[in-house]
Amino acid sequence: MAKEKKLPRHKSVYLLPNLLTTASLFIGFLGLTWAIQGDYAACAMCILSSCIFDGLDGKVARLTGTTSEFGVQLDSLADLVAFGVVPATMTYLWALDGFGRLGLMAAFLFMACGALRLARFNVQAATSSKKHFVGLPIPAAACSLATLVLFTEYVPQAYMETVLPICTLVLVYVLSFFMVSTVRFYSFKEISAFKAHPFSWMVTAILLFSLIASRPKVLGFLIFLGYLISGPLYTLFLLSRRGKRLLRDSSKEELG
């Protein structure tokens, strides 16, 4: 039998992932203008929207087979703006400017650590495990700050000018540290469990969506805070135990 000739993809297919990346960049820029104008809630929503587009461009590129080195570099530059410059500026103007140089350096450190995190990811992408991220991903760090801004709607007014700025300053330094650390964070890219129990995972996803939709501003922040805490727990308990077990099994084989 003669082999079927593959039809060439239309040029627009190759443009689609880059258009989604550009959309993420534009939304980030829009959020930056709103942060400067003092509309921090709108800026936070822009950061969350950029995160959605950032996830879509990679998925579309893989599904259509149009991944390229140009797309990887463009994605990193867009991420640095949308998840580095924008949240750093927003957080400084919103809560850190009262700390003077300490607040300014915290905002800069967040942006700088985000850039380092992206550079390390690009270098190690081909060799690192797909099951987990090394260091906190910059979109998760940015979304943590964005959901914090939205969460403050439920914070009592008495804590807005005293406790909240200090907590925000500490959170920014913690997020900066985790981005450049070697702490492992689960990537949710392993889909074997989803394929094994598709109906159960579908029901779980529907329940989670319904729960988050009922109180998005509260549960959004709690989810990202839980993901931040899960990294050290995942590294210390799950991965360390697995490494010890593998070491123990290899030593038994050598003795045997």
C-alpha positions in Angstrom: 0.0 0.0 0.0 1.2 3.5 -0.8 1.8 5.7 2.1 -0.7 8.5 2.5 0.8 11.9 2.0 0.5 14.2 5.0 -1.3 17.4 4.2 0.8 20.5 5.1 -0.6 22.5 8.0 -2.0 25.9 7.3 0.3 28.7 8.4 -2.4 30.0 10.8 -2.0 26.9 12.9 1.6 27.9 13.6 0.5 31.4 14.5 -2.2 30.3 17.0 0.0 29.4 20.0 2.0 32.7 19.5 -1.2 34.7 19.3 -2.3 33.2 22.6 1.0 34.1 24.2 0.7 37.6 22.8 -2.8 37.8 24.3 -1.4 36.8 27.7 1.2 39.6 27.3 -1.4 42.2 26.4 -3.6 41.3 29.3 -0.5 41.6 31.6 0.2 45.0 30.2 -3.4 46.0 30.7 -3.1 44.9 34.3 0.0 47.0 34.7 -1.9 50.1 33.6 -4.7 49.4 36.1 -2.2 48.8 38.9 -0.7 52.3 38.2 -4.2 53.7 38.3 -4.8 52.1 41.6 -7.4 49.5 40.5 -5.7 46.5 42.1 -8.6 44.1 41.9 -8.7 44.6 38.1 -5.0 44.1 37.9 -5.3 40.8 39.9 -8.0 39.6 37.5 -5.7 40.4 34.6 -2.9 38.3 36.2 -5.3 35.3 36.6 -6.6 35.7 33.0 -3.0 35.8 31.7 -2.4 32.5 33.6 -5.3 30.9 31.6 -3.9 32.1 28.3 -0.4 31.0 29.3 -1.7 27.5 29.9 -3.6 27.4 26.7 -0.7 28.4 24.4 1.4 25.4 25.5 -1.5 23.0 25.2 -2.4 24.2 21.7 1.2 24.1 20.6 1.5 20.4 21.8 -1.9 19.4 20.3 -1.2 20.9 16.9 2.5 19.8 16.9 3.6 23.4 16.4 6.1 23.8 19.3 9.2 25.8 18.4 12.2 27.4 20.0 10.8 30.8 19.0 7.6 30.1 20.8 9.4 28.9 23.9 11.4 32.2 24.1 8.4 34.3 23.4 6.4 32.5 26.1 9.2 33.1 28.7 9.4 36.9 27.8 5.6 37.2 28.1 5.7 35.3 31.5 8.3 37.6 32.8 6.0 40.6 32.1 2.7 39.1 33.1 3.9 37.2 36.1 7.0 39.1 37.1 6.8 42.8 36.4 3.0 43.1 36.8 2.5 41.4 40.2 5.7 43.0 41.6 4.5 46.5 40.6 0.9 45.8 41.8 2.1 44.4 45.2 4.5 47.3 45.8 1.9 50.0 45.0 -0.8 48.1 46.9 0.9 47.1 50.2 4.7 47.5 50.2 5.4 51.1 49.5 5.0 51.9 53.2 8.1 49.8 54.0 10.3 52.1 51.9 13.4 50.4 50.5 12.5 47.1 52.2 9.3 47.0 50.3 10.9 48.1 47.0 13.6 45.4 47.3 10.9 42.8 48.1 9.1 43.7 44.8 12.4 43.7 42.8 13.4 40.4 44.4 10.1 38.8 43.3 10.7 40.0 39.7 14.4 39.0 39.7 13.7 35.5 41.1 10.9 35.1 38.6 13.4 35.8 35.8 15.9 33.3 37.3 13.2 30.7 37.6 12.2 31.1 33.9 15.8 30.9 32.8 16.5 27.8 34.8 13.3 26.2 33.5 14.3 26.8 29.9 17.7 25.3 30.5 16.5 22.2 32.4 13.2 21.6 30.5 14.6 18.8 28.3 16.2 16.9 31.2 13.9 17.6 34.2 11.1 15.3 35.3 7.6 16.0 33.9 6.0 14.9 37.1 7.1 17.9 39.2 8.6 21.4 38.9 11.9 22.3 40.5 11.0 25.5 42.3 7.7 27.3 42.4 6.4 28.1 38.9 6.2 31.9 38.3 2.5 31.8 37.3 1.7 30.1 40.6 3.6 32.8 42.5 1.9 35.6 40.6 -1.5 34.1 41.1 -0.9 33.7 44.8 -0.4 37.5 45.0 -3.4 38.2 42.7 -5.7 36.0 44.8 -4.4 37.7 48.0 -5.6 41.0 46.6 -9.0 39.6 45.9 -9.1 37.8 49.3 -8.7 41.0 51.2 -12.3 41.8 50.6 -13.0 39.4 53.5 -10.2 40.8 55.8 -11.5 43.0 58.6 -10.7 46.7 58.1 -8.8 46.8 61.4 -6.1 44.5 59.9 -5.9 46.2 56.5 -3.3 48.8 57.5 -1.3 46.9 60.2 -1.3 43.1 59.7 -1.9 42.8 56.0 1.1 44.8 54.8 3.4 42.7 57.0 1.9 39.4 55.9 2.2 40.6 52.2 5.9 41.5 52.7 6.6 38.0 54.2 4.6 36.3 51.5 6.6 38.1 48.8 9.9 37.0 50.2 8.6 33.4 50.7 7.4 33.2 47.1 10.7 34.7 45.9 12.7 32.0 47.8 10.6 29.1 46.6 10.9 30.2 43.0 14.7 29.8 43.0 14.7 26.9 45.5 15.1 23.2 44.6 11.8 22.4 46.3 9.7 20.1 44.1 6.1 21.1 43.3 3.7 18.6 41.7 3.1 19.5 38.0 -0.2 17.7 37.4 1.1 16.6 34.0 0.9 12.9 34.8 -2.5 11.9 33.4 -2.3 8.1 34.1 -4.5 8.4 37.1 -7.0 10.4 35.1 -7.1 7.8 32.4 -7.5 5.0 34.9 -10.5 6.5 36.7 -12.0 9.1 34.3 -15.5 9.1 35.8 -14.3 9.6 39.3 -12.0 12.5 38.3 -14.8 14.1 36.3 -17.1 14.1 39.3 -14.3 15.4 41.5 -13.6 18.2 39.0 -17.3 19.2 38.9 -17.5 19.3 42.7 -14.3 21.4 42.9 -15.6 23.8 40.3 -18.9 24.2 42.1 -17.1 24.8 45.4 -14.7 27.4 44.0 -17.5 29.1 42.0 -19.4 29.6 45.3 -16.6 31.5 47.0 -13.9 32.2 44.3 -12.1 35.0 46.1 -11.7 33.0 49.3 -11.1 29.6 47.9 -8.8 30.9 45.1 -6.3 32.2 47.6 -6.6 29.1 49.8 -5.9 26.8 46.9 -2.7 28.7 45.9 -1.6 28.9 49.5 -2.2 25.1 49.8 -0.1 24.6 46.7 2.7 26.7 48.2 2.6 24.6 51.3 2.4 21.3 49.3 5.9 21.8 47.8 7.9 21.4 51.0 5.6 18.6 52.2 5.9 16.8 48.8 9.7 17.2 48.8 10.4 16.2 52.4 8.0 13.4 52.9 7.0 11.8 49.5 10.2 12.3 47.5 12.6 11.7 50.4 10.9 8.5 51.3 10.9 7.3 47.7 14.6 8.1 47.4 15.4 6.2 50.6 13.3 3.2 49.4 15.1 3.1 46.1 18.5 3.3 47.9 17.4 0.5 50.2 16.3 -1.7 47.3 19.5 -1.1 45.4 21.6 -2.0 48.4 19.7 -5.2 48.9 20.2 -6.2 45.3 24.0 -5.6 45.7 24.1 -7.7 48.8 21.9 -10.4 47.2 
